[in-house]
Amino acid sequence: MNKIISSEEKKDITCKLAVAFREEIRNLSKEYQEILLDDLVTAFQNRIAVFNKINFENHLDTKDNIEFHCNPVVNHLEEQ
């Protein structure tokens, strides 16, 4: 369920974020840029893992192989 990304994949994602946020991070030292970008990649990985877990937990299978989808009580998208 949780994919562990390789160091090459992490490096690629970090480079893409550096390009995307070039203007916002340009005044930071190189060290702080690296720390921030690493934090962003880690935060993204963690968030995806949580969403995958929630999505997995919202599905129940019975012994008869009938799948039930358990929707959350509150749907924040509908409230907007």
C-alpha positions in Angstrom: 0.0 0.0 0.0 2.8 2.5 0.9 5.3 2.9 -1.8 8.9 3.5 -0.7 10.5 5.8 -3.2 14.1 5.3 -4.2 16.8 7.9 -3.6 16.8 8.6 -7.3 13.0 9.2 -7.3 13.3 11.4 -4.2 16.1 13.4 -5.9 13.9 13.8 -9.1 10.9 15.0 -7.0 13.1 17.4 -5.1 14.5 18.9 -8.3 10.9 19.4 -9.6 9.9 21.2 -6.4 13.0 23.3 -6.6 12.0 24.5 -10.1 8.4 25.0 -9.1 9.3 27.1 -6.0 12.4 28.7 -7.4 11.2 32.3 -6.8 9.9 31.6 -3.3 13.1 29.9 -2.1 15.8 31.8 -3.9 16.6 34.1 -0.9 17.2 31.1 1.4 20.7 29.7 1.8 21.4 26.5 -0.1 21.3 24.5 3.1 17.9 25.9 4.0 16.6 25.3 0.5 17.7 21.6 0.7 16.1 21.2 4.2 12.8 22.8 3.0 12.6 20.8 -0.2 13.3 17.6 1.7 10.6 18.4 4.2 8.1 19.1 1.4 8.8 15.7 -0.2 8.5 13.9 3.2 5.3 15.7 4.0 3.8 14.8 0.6 4.8 11.1 1.1 3.2 11.1 4.6 0.0 12.8 3.4 -0.3 10.3 0.5 0.2 7.4 3.0 -2.6 8.8 5.2 -5.0 9.2 2.3 -4.2 5.7 1.1 -4.9 4.3 4.5 -8.2 6.2 4.8 -9.2 5.0 1.4 -8.3 1.4 2.3 -10.2 1.6 5.6 -13.3 2.9 3.9 -13.7 -0.4 2.1 -14.9 -3.5 3.8 -15.1 -7.0 2.2 -17.4 -9.7 3.6 -16.6 -13.4 3.6 -19.0 -13.6 0.7 -16.7 -11.2 -1.3 -19.3 -8.4 -1.2 -17.6 -5.0 -1.0 -19.0 -2.2 1.0 -17.9 1.4 0.7 -18.1 3.2 4.0 -18.4 6.9 3.4 -17.4 9.4 6.1 -20.2 11.1 7.9 -19.0 14.6 6.9 -18.0 15.3 3.4 -16.0 18.5 3.4 -16.2 18.9 -0.3 -19.9 19.1 -0.2 -19.8 21.9 2.4 -17.9 24.3 0.2 
